[in-house]
Amino acid sequence: QPLGGAHDCLQCPRGKYQADAGLPFCLPCIPGMYQADLGHTICHKCLVGRYQDQINATSCTTCPSGYSNAANGSTNCNVVPPGFYSSQGEARKCTHGYFCKGADTNQTACDPGQYANTQGSISCIQCAPGMFAESPGSIDCKDCDSDEYQRNSNATFCNKVQPGYYQSGTTTQVACPAGKAGSGGFQKCVDC
């Protein structure tokens, strides 16, 4: 109560507080904090994903899309970095099989033929020749089977070794030499 001779004590208004009884004034909630109710002895910190940059605040504001903060009591939000995406004002690390450009973009699944085997990826890696990834969001590439090959990178499947050929590693099929024949697959060429 700021005036002497008062009959009743006044409560601190919203956005202010007073921790000590008997004092004739209220203190403002500082930036990063708020008080939504009357007559309280503390201000509350804004939670992660929310901020307040004004004094006497009665609430906090959610970080806009593409922005986040990492601590309670924040006075601002920062742009979400590459390798992360924004979810309700929080920066979340991109999950396996996805890449994240940061800012206000969501995480994106790697295309078939590519993979991301770590969290926080900023791009996907193409499968090497002799390997493939048939599904979006792959976390690794699979080796071609012993009766298959794939000479290209970024592959979504492996090719079967054709009759008249044999596999020479997982990246090539080779024609059987003159005087030999092959049934394809994982079989070697045999004398005619």
ChimeraX attribute file (.defattr): number of C-alpha atoms within 10 A of each C-alpha:
attribute: neighborCount
match mode: 1-to-1
recipient: residues
	/A:1	16
	/A:2	11
	/A:3	7
	/A:4	7
	/A:5	7
	/A:6	9
	/A:7	7
	/A:8	7
	/A:9	11
	/A:10	14
	/A:11	16
	/A:12	19
	/A:13	18
	/A:14	20
	/A:15	26
	/A:16	27
	/A:17	24
	/A:18	20
	/A:19	13
	/A:20	10
	/A:21	7
	/A:22	9
	/A:23	10
	/A:24	13
	/A:25	15
	/A:26	21
	/A:27	17
	/A:28	21
	/A:29	23
	/A:30	20
	/A:31	20
	/A:32	24
	/A:33	28
	/A:34	28
	/A:35	25
	/A:36	17
	/A:37	15
	/A:38	14
	/A:39	18
	/A:40	18
	/A:41	15
	/A:42	16
	/A:43	25
	/A:44	18
	/A:45	23
	/A:46	23
	/A:47	20
	/A:48	20
	/A:49	26
	/A:50	27
	/A:51	28
	/A:52	26
	/A:53	16
	/A:54	16
	/A:55	16
	/A:56	22
	/A:57	21
	/A:58	19
	/A:59	19
	/A:60	25
	/A:61	15
	/A:62	20
	/A:63	23
	/A:64	18
	/A:65	17
	/A:66	23
	/A:67	24
	/A:68	29
	/A:69	22
	/A:70	15
	/A:71	15
	/A:72	16
	/A:73	23
	/A:74	22
	/A:75	20
	/A:76	18
	/A:77	21
	/A:78	15
	/A:79	18
	/A:80	25
	/A:81	21
	/A:82	18
	/A:83	22
	/A:84	27
	/A:85	30
	/A:86	27
	/A:87	17
	/A:88	16
	/A:89	25
	/A:90	24
	/A:91	24
	/A:92	19
	/A:93	20
	/A:94	26
	/A:95	22
	/A:96	19
	/A:97	26
	/A:98	28
	/A:99	28
	/A:100	28
	/A:101	20
	/A:102	24
	/A:103	20
	/A:104	18
	/A:105	15
	/A:106	17
	/A:107	23
	/A:108	19
	/A:109	22
	/A:110	23
	/A:111	20
	/A:112	20
	/A:113	26
	/A:114	29
	/A:115	29
	/A:116	25
	/A:117	17
	/A:118	16
	/A:119	17
	/A:120	24
	/A:121	23
	/A:122	19
	/A:123	19
	/A:124	23
	/A:125	18
	/A:126	21
	/A:127	22
	/A:128	19
	/A:129	19
	/A:130	25
	/A:131	27
	/A:132	28
	/A:133	25
	/A:134	17
	/A:135	18
	/A:136	17
	/A:137	23
	/A:138	23
	/A:139	21
	/A:140	20
	/A:141	25
	/A:142	18
	/A:143	19
	/A:144	20
	/A:145	15
	/A:146	15
	/A:147	19
	/A:148	26
	/A:149	27
	/A:150	25
	/A:151	17
	/A:152	16
	/A:153	17
	/A:154	23
	/A:155	21
	/A:156	20
	/A:157	20
	/A:158	24
	/A:159	18
	/A:160	18
	/A:161	25
	/A:162	18
	/A:163	15
	/A:164	18
	/A:165	23
	/A:166	25
	/A:167	24
	/A:168	16
	/A:169	16
	/A:170	20
	/A:171	19
	/A:172	19
	/A:173	23
	/A:174	15
	/A:175	19
	/A:176	20
	/A:177	13
	/A:178	8
	/A:179	9
	/A:180	14
	/A:181	18
	/A:182	21
	/A:183	16
	/A:184	22
	/A:185	21
	/A:186	18
	/A:187	15
	/A:188	16
	/A:189	21
	/A:190	12
	/A:191	10
	/A:192	8
